[in-house]
Amino acid sequence: MESHQPEALLSSLGALVSLIRRERIQVINAHRAEGHLFAALASLLVHQDVAVVRTRGDVRAPKGHFLNKFLHCYLTDAVVLPAEVMRQPLQRLGLPPEKMRVIPFGVDLRDFPGDSSPKQMRRILGWPEKEPVVGILGRLSPVKGHTVFLEAARLVLQVMPQTAFAIVGHEARIKIRDLKELAERLGVAHRIRFIGFVANVNVAIAAFDVAVVASTGSEVICRVALEHMAMARPVVGTRINAIPEIVVHESTGLLVPPEDPRAMSEAILCLLKNPQKARDFGRAGRRRVMEQFTLDHQVRRTERLYRQLLKRR
């Protein structure tokens, strides 16, 4: 579907049509623009009722040209959005509200036990057990706000110098050495632990007292905030896209403006100085995930949409 050769594209379209006919497929859920167009064209060619669904997980607004409007408004039965904040860009396309369905991402609670002891995990990681740990988890990319996190760490350490900070995630558009150089310039390198990639993120999250989502953009799904909450960790998050729909201010965590290290440091200090409040936020976050954001919730909502489309057709 990503080929630039017309012959390959036609061959792929023909293969998709054959697959739909052979397997009697009734619903196609496309997750990328190429797949969306192919699904719509295939549904026209098979001469049978096939519902076309587009699941969007991209923060970028859809292109507003005529063909894209026609594709969404007339050749698509439903568009699945992971957050309410994504409705507005699609409304500008003229997509009717009844065609938009918000189905938030869900986490599998079996992978995220909410009763994990920070001290136990720190022993596994070789960290001191008594130091409060503030952690950020995610790929090393500018949009994830690691530089803001380090600047906030400098301000926190002026008040609570015994705090440790953990940066967990693989290199993407930022190298670990770049963040280490910034930490040296800020005078906080001795309190920062760079963990790199970890296969089981729950092990790292379990070692946190406070989890930070410092993102400056993106985050229309924000799986990491859900993972922190599933592990019963209080979250300091930025007011970006879907984060305020997940993290409830003064209930499951604290929300701060993006790119504001002082506000972030104050929120972190508030939780470190009030460990009971932090624990209450963590437990409330775990309950919120159990009530609204599990993998089972996502599956049931998706299945309900499919059945409604099939009944309607």
RACOR-V15521 format. One record per run of one state. SS is the DSSP state (a for helix, b for strand, c for the rest). FROM is the first residue (numbers start at 1). LEN is the number of residues. If there is no record, write none. Layout:
BEGIN
ss=SS from=FROM len=LEN
ss=SS from=FROM len=LEN
END
This chain:
BEGIN
ss=c from=1 len=5
ss=a from=6 len=18
ss=c from=24 len=3
ss=b from=27 len=4
ss=c from=31 len=2
ss=a from=33 len=13
ss=c from=46 len=5
ss=b from=51 len=6
ss=c from=57 len=9
ss=a from=66 len=9
ss=c from=75 len=3
ss=b from=78 len=4
ss=c from=82 len=2
ss=a from=84 len=8
ss=c from=92 len=5
ss=a from=97 len=3
ss=b from=100 len=3
ss=c from=103 len=4
ss=b from=107 len=1
ss=c from=108 len=1
ss=a from=109 len=3
ss=c from=112 len=6
ss=a from=118 len=8
ss=c from=126 len=7
ss=b from=133 len=5
ss=c from=138 len=2
ss=b from=140 len=1
ss=c from=141 len=1
ss=a from=142 len=3
ss=c from=145 len=1
ss=a from=146 len=14
ss=c from=160 len=4
ss=b from=164 len=5
ss=c from=169 len=2
ss=b from=171 len=1
ss=c from=172 len=4
ss=a from=176 len=11
ss=c from=187 len=2
ss=a from=189 len=3
ss=b from=192 len=5
ss=c from=197 len=4
ss=a from=201 len=6
ss=c from=207 len=3
ss=b from=210 len=4
ss=c from=214 len=9
ss=a from=223 len=8
ss=c from=231 len=3
ss=b from=234 len=5
ss=c from=239 len=4
ss=a from=243 len=4
ss=c from=247 len=2
ss=b from=249 len=1
ss=c from=250 len=3
ss=b from=253 len=4
ss=c from=257 len=4
ss=a from=261 len=13
ss=c from=274 len=1
ss=a from=275 len=18
ss=c from=293 len=1
ss=b from=294 len=1
ss=a from=295 len=18
ss=c from=313 len=1
END
